[in-house]
Amino acid sequence: MDDEGVKKSAILLMTLGEQEAASVIKLLGPKEVQKLGEAMTSLENISRTEIETVLHDFCHEAEGRTTLGQDSDDYVRNVLTSALGEEKAANLIDRILLGNDTSGIEGLKWMDAATVSELIKNEHPQIIATILVHLERDQASGILSLFPERLRNDTLLRIATLDSIQPDALRALNDVLTNLLSGSSNIRKTPLGGVRTAAEILNFVPTALETSVIENIKQFDEDLAQKIMDEMFVFDNLMDVDDHGIQLLLREVQSESLIIALKGAQEELRKKIFKNMSQRAAEALKEDLESKGPVRLSEVEAEQKEILKVLRQLADDGQIVLGGKGDDSFV
């Protein structure tokens, strides 16, 4: 959902009663709730005409759609409290959270990285690894980054060598996270973790920490470290994305973010980006790049990782194919 879509959704929710808004939000995940909550807090001076347009657009879209949302990440409590005030938000928040399974892993998905880190950092690294593979990759990365180096390296190594979760391991996880899998005694062995999961988590980790983790894994198993690096998608790998994929990506990326990210890109990649823009937009981007002063490497890397996050989401949604990252081929 683009920024305009989020704003329209926020306006729609604010026009509904609390019960109706809660019913809608129950169908969303933490990340979507976060985006909508942020948009709700920024709404001001919305005209009647704009509201009518949103309602009209919603009715038009609803004619051909019947479902509303999926996964996401938290701070819904602060967002809704800011948007609606403490008294009004309290009941709404209760209804939202009571409507979801907030125990165990699902509960962790609604917490910030620092809170989860404090909650699990003293557990055995194997338990921590089992928890992290259940979370969104960017959230798991944030948690991992807060660990001491030794624990961080040990946990990522265990994630990379984890290929399934046995029932007894799930029961151990259940002891750590209250009622995570109530009634799960007959649960089947579940495939989780592995090289791909480790690589996806590392894609969101700051470069300095990423290097440290990879070096540690090399000491344990050099082939395993290479397999993880082969699965990792770095900014230069945008060269492997076809033109249609680049065009889809550019629609989702803010121009300022792109400018900073391209400050550290190879000329060949810049040309590929320019080629997939209109001539006018490409010329404007070139001028912005030339006029942009020096940018810290850490800032460039951070923006590149944000763009890769968008790319990964597009790939997960099936809108693009990441070149060289899978076994599928076209015939």
Beta strands, then each sheet from edge to edge (+ up, - down):
end
